[in-house]
Amino acid sequence: MAGLKAGQTVSRALPRPAGVKVHTGKNGKTVNAFAITERGVAQMKSSRLIFAAIVLIVMLLALNEYLTHKESAQKSAQNNAAAKKLLDVPIIRQMDAPRLYNGCEVTSLAMLLVDNGFHVTKNQLAEEIKYVPFTYKNGQHGNPNAGFVGNMEDGPGYGVYHGPVFELAKKYAGKRAADLTGQPFSKILENVEEGHAVWVITTARFQPVSDFKTWDTPQGSINITYSEHSVVITGYDPGHIYVNDPYGTKNKQLGREAFEKAWKQMGSQAIVIR
């Protein structure tokens, strides 16, 4: 090209995109506005990706929390269902004619036997249980560990403990009868869970009492309470025990903690037929 000196080169400026201006910075250097716009777009895209990632993480955390809560609720419902057991044991009432005014123990045993397929009545058992006098001529009292103390039908009478009742149970059920006396309460509930109702001695109010008296008996001194009562445990849940009460209530709901304490206070007496 004319007018160029030796060693000079031609420098051509590239065409600028329409609408893009070239500015001169404070240091005199040229700043391309198009390059600035391109970096801004890249930064905006990066920010949007970060925001989207954050939203996704929050959503995943919320979903995880929901699924965890749902699973926990399902497990809780399953545990509650598994923790409740209620058996359908026939109710027999001691005051039904012919009545047994003090016959809660044999009436409860009758429920246990009938539930296991044995044809027997409470009054049959009342005739077959062993008896001891309420009061001997020497002033001593009968011992409920030896037999029913006194008159079962009309009184005066006290009651009978697991020993004589277990002997009577074996007369019908043989080796199927088991004396669980002295076992932990959890063992009682295990039998109920397996479908076996349990005969027990407790108190009339199903809670510990403080009205014990000391009796002198031919076998030695014992502590007794006229609050003594016998029922059949038919079920349980986390906070309750269910019993067939020979006074007339089927599957009566009782506070579990108080019931267990009363049962232990009365010697942890229990009989099952398996």
C-alpha positions as CSV (number, residue, x, y, z in Angstrom):
1,M,0.0,0.0,0.0
2,A,1.2,3.5,-0.9
3,G,2.7,5.6,1.9
4,L,3.8,2.7,4.2
5,K,7.4,2.8,5.3
6,A,9.5,-0.3,5.4
7,G,8.7,-2.5,8.4
8,Q,5.3,-1.1,9.1
9,T,2.3,-3.4,9.3
10,V,-1.3,-2.8,8.7
11,S,-3.6,-3.1,11.8
12,R,-7.3,-3.4,11.1
13,A,-9.9,-3.0,13.8
14,L,-12.5,-5.7,14.0
15,P,-16.0,-4.6,13.4
16,R,-17.9,-4.0,16.6
17,P,-21.3,-5.6,17.1
18,A,-24.1,-3.2,16.7
19,G,-24.9,-1.3,19.9
20,V,-21.6,-2.1,21.6
21,K,-19.6,0.9,22.6
22,V,-15.9,1.2,23.3
23,H,-15.0,3.2,26.3
24,T,-11.7,4.5,27.6
25,G,-10.9,3.7,31.2
26,K,-9.2,5.9,33.7
27,N,-5.8,4.5,32.8
28,G,-6.3,5.2,29.2
29,K,-7.0,1.6,28.2
30,T,-9.8,0.6,26.0
31,V,-12.6,-1.2,27.7
32,N,-14.9,-3.4,25.6
33,A,-18.5,-3.1,26.9
34,F,-19.4,-6.3,25.1
35,A,-16.8,-8.3,27.1
36,I,-18.3,-6.7,30.3
37,T,-21.8,-7.8,29.3
38,E,-20.6,-11.3,28.5
39,R,-19.0,-11.7,32.0
40,G,-22.2,-10.3,33.6
41,V,-24.2,-12.9,31.8
42,A,-21.9,-15.7,32.9
43,Q,-22.1,-14.4,36.5
44,M,-25.9,-14.3,36.4
45,K,-26.0,-17.9,35.0
46,S,-23.6,-19.0,37.8
47,S,-25.8,-17.3,40.5
48,R,-28.9,-18.9,39.1
49,L,-27.3,-22.3,39.2
50,I,-26.2,-21.7,42.8
51,F,-29.7,-20.6,43.7
52,A,-31.3,-23.5,42.0
53,A,-28.9,-25.9,43.8
54,I,-29.8,-24.3,47.1
55,V,-33.5,-24.6,46.4
56,L,-33.0,-28.3,45.4
57,I,-31.1,-29.0,48.6
58,V,-33.8,-27.4,50.7
59,M,-36.5,-29.4,48.9
60,L,-34.6,-32.6,49.3
61,L,-34.1,-31.9,53.0
62,A,-37.8,-31.2,53.4
63,L,-38.7,-34.4,51.6
64,N,-36.3,-36.4,53.7
65,E,-37.8,-34.9,56.9
66,Y,-41.3,-35.7,55.7
67,L,-40.4,-39.3,54.8
68,T,-38.6,-39.8,58.1
69,H,-41.6,-38.4,60.1
70,K,-44.0,-40.6,58.1
71,E,-41.9,-43.7,58.7
72,S,-41.6,-42.8,62.4
73,A,-45.4,-42.4,62.6
74,Q,-46.0,-45.7,60.8
75,K,-43.5,-47.5,63.2
76,S,-45.2,-45.9,66.2
77,A,-48.6,-47.0,65.0
78,Q,-47.2,-50.5,64.5
79,N,-45.6,-50.6,67.9
80,N,-48.8,-49.4,69.6
81,A,-50.8,-52.1,67.8
82,A,-48.2,-54.7,68.7
83,A,-48.1,-53.4,72.3
84,K,-51.9,-54.0,72.8
85,K,-53.4,-57.4,73.4
86,L,-56.9,-58.2,74.4
87,L,-58.4,-61.7,74.8
88,D,-62.0,-62.8,74.6
89,V,-62.4,-64.7,77.9
90,P,-65.9,-65.7,79.0
91,I,-67.1,-63.6,82.0
92,I,-68.5,-65.5,85.0
93,R,-70.0,-63.6,87.9
94,Q,-69.5,-64.8,91.5
95,M,-72.8,-63.2,92.7
96,D,-74.9,-64.9,90.0
97,A,-77.1,-67.6,91.6
98,P,-76.1,-69.7,93.3
99,R,-73.9,-66.9,94.6
100,L,-70.4,-67.2,96.1
101,Y,-70.1,-64.1,98.3
102,N,-66.4,-64.7,99.0
103,G,-65.7,-66.8,95.9
104,C,-63.7,-64.6,93.6
105,E,-60.7,-67.0,93.5
106,V,-62.7,-70.1,92.3
107,T,-64.9,-67.9,90.0
108,S,-61.7,-66.6,88.3
109,L,-60.4,-70.1,88.0
110,A,-63.7,-71.2,86.4
111,M,-63.2,-68.4,83.8
112,L,-59.7,-69.7,83.1
113,L,-60.8,-73.3,82.8
114,V,-63.9,-72.6,80.6
115,D,-61.7,-70.4,78.3
116,N,-59.5,-73.5,77.9
117,G,-62.4,-75.8,77.0
118,F,-63.1,-77.4,80.3
119,H,-66.8,-77.7,81.3
120,V,-67.0,-76.6,84.9
121,T,-68.9,-74.1,87.0
122,K,-67.8,-71.9,89.8
123,N,-69.9,-73.8,92.3
124,Q,-68.3,-77.1,91.3
125,L,-64.9,-75.6,92.1
126,A,-66.3,-74.2,95.3
127,E,-67.2,-77.7,96.4
128,E,-63.8,-79.1,95.4
129,I,-61.4,-76.5,96.8
130,K,-59.8,-77.3,100.1
131,Y,-61.2,-75.5,103.2
132,V,-59.7,-74.5,106.6
133,P,-61.6,-72.9,109.5
134,F,-61.9,-69.1,109.7
135,T,-61.1,-69.4,113.4
136,Y,-59.8,-72.4,115.3
137,K,-60.8,-73.2,118.9
138,N,-57.4,-72.0,120.1
139,G,-58.0,-68.6,118.6
140,Q,-55.8,-69.1,115.6
141,H,-57.0,-68.2,112.1
142,G,-57.0,-70.4,109.0
143,N,-54.2,-70.0,106.5
144,P,-55.2,-69.1,102.9
145,N,-52.1,-70.9,101.7
146,A,-53.6,-74.1,103.1
147,G,-57.2,-73.7,101.8
148,F,-60.1,-71.4,101.6
149,V,-60.5,-69.7,104.9
150,G,-64.0,-69.8,106.3
151,N,-67.4,-69.9,104.5
152,M,-67.3,-69.1,100.8
153,E,-71.1,-68.7,100.2
154,D,-72.2,-66.4,103.0
155,G,-69.2,-65.8,105.3
156,P,-67.5,-65.2,107.5
157,G,-64.7,-65.9,105.1
158,Y,-61.5,-64.6,103.8
159,G,-60.1,-66.2,100.7
160,V,-57.6,-68.7,99.3
161,Y,-54.1,-68.2,97.7
162,H,-52.4,-69.7,94.7
163,G,-51.3,-73.1,96.3
164,P,-54.7,-74.7,96.7
165,V,-56.1,-73.1,93.6
166,F,-53.2,-74.5,91.5
167,E,-53.8,-78.0,92.9
168,L,-57.5,-77.7,91.8
169,A,-56.4,-76.3,88.4
170,K,-54.2,-79.4,87.9
171,K,-57.1,-81.7,88.6
172,Y,-58.7,-80.4,85.4
173,A,-55.8,-79.2,83.2
174,G,-53.0,-81.5,84.4
175,K,-49.6,-80.5,83.1
176,R,-51.2,-77.7,81.1
177,A,-51.5,-75.7,84.4
178,A,-48.5,-73.7,85.5
179,D,-47.9,-71.8,88.7
180,L,-46.3,-68.5,87.8
181,T,-46.2,-67.2,91.3
182,G,-43.0,-65.2,92.0
183,Q,-42.3,-64.6,88.3
184,P,-41.8,-61.0,87.1
185,F,-44.9,-59.2,85.8
186,S,-43.4,-59.3,82.3
187,K,-43.7,-63.1,82.3
188,I,-47.4,-62.7,83.0
189,L,-47.8,-60.4,80.0
190,E,-45.8,-62.8,77.8
191,N,-48.4,-65.4,78.5
192,V,-51.2,-63.0,77.6
193,E,-49.4,-62.0,74.4
194,E,-49.3,-65.7,73.5
195,G,-53.1,-65.9,74.0
196,H,-53.2,-67.3,77.5
197,A,-55.3,-65.5,80.2
198,V,-53.8,-65.5,83.7
199,W,-55.4,-66.0,87.1
200,V,-54.0,-63.5,89.7
201,I,-54.5,-62.3,93.2
202,T,-54.7,-58.5,93.6
203,T,-56.7,-56.0,95.7
204,A,-60.3,-55.0,95.4
205,R,-59.3,-51.5,94.3
206,F,-56.5,-52.7,92.1
207,Q,-53.9,-50.6,93.8
208,P,-51.7,-51.0,96.9
209,V,-53.5,-50.9,100.3
210,S,-52.4,-50.2,103.8
211,D,-55.0,-52.2,105.8
212,F,-52.9,-55.3,106.5
213,K,-53.4,-57.4,109.6
214,T,-51.3,-60.1,111.1
215,W,-52.9,-63.5,111.7
216,D,-51.5,-66.3,113.8
217,T,-52.1,-69.5,111.9
218,P,-51.1,-73.2,112.4
219,Q,-48.4,-72.6,109.8
220,G,-47.1,-69.4,111.4
221,S,-47.9,-65.7,111.2
222,I,-49.1,-64.2,108.0
223,N,-50.2,-60.7,106.9
224,I,-53.6,-60.5,105.3
225,T,-55.9,-57.8,104.0
226,Y,-59.7,-58.0,103.6
227,S,-59.1,-56.0,100.3
228,E,-57.8,-59.3,98.8
229,H,-59.4,-60.0,95.4
230,S,-58.9,-62.4,92.4
231,V,-59.3,-61.6,88.7
232,V,-58.3,-62.9,85.3
233,I,-55.9,-60.8,83.3
234,T,-57.2,-60.7,79.7
235,G,-55.1,-58.0,78.1
236,Y,-52.8,-55.1,78.2
237,D,-51.6,-52.0,76.4
238,P,-48.7,-49.6,77.3
239,G,-50.7,-47.9,80.1
240,H,-53.4,-50.3,81.1
241,I,-54.2,-53.8,82.2
242,Y,-57.5,-55.5,81.2
243,V,-59.2,-58.0,83.5
244,N,-62.3,-60.1,83.8
245,D,-63.6,-59.1,87.2
246,P,-65.8,-61.8,88.9
247,Y,-67.8,-58.9,90.4
248,G,-69.2,-58.6,86.9
249,T,-67.0,-56.6,84.4
250,K,-65.5,-58.1,81.3
251,N,-62.2,-56.6,80.1
252,K,-62.2,-54.0,82.7
253,Q,-59.5,-51.3,82.0
254,L,-57.2,-50.6,84.9
255,G,-54.1,-48.5,85.4
256,R,-51.1,-50.7,84.7
257,E,-48.6,-49.3,87.2
258,A,-50.9,-49.4,90.2
259,F,-52.2,-52.8,89.2
260,E,-48.7,-54.2,89.0
261,K,-47.8,-52.7,92.4
262,A,-50.9,-54.2,94.0
263,W,-50.2,-57.6,92.5
264,K,-46.6,-57.6,93.9
265,Q,-48.0,-56.5,97.3
266,M,-50.2,-59.6,97.3
267,G,-47.3,-61.9,96.7
268,S,-47.0,-61.9,92.9
269,Q,-49.5,-64.8,92.7
270,A,-50.4,-66.1,89.2
271,I,-51.6,-69.3,87.5
272,V,-51.9,-70.0,83.7
273,I,-53.3,-72.8,81.6
274,R,-51.4,-73.3,78.4
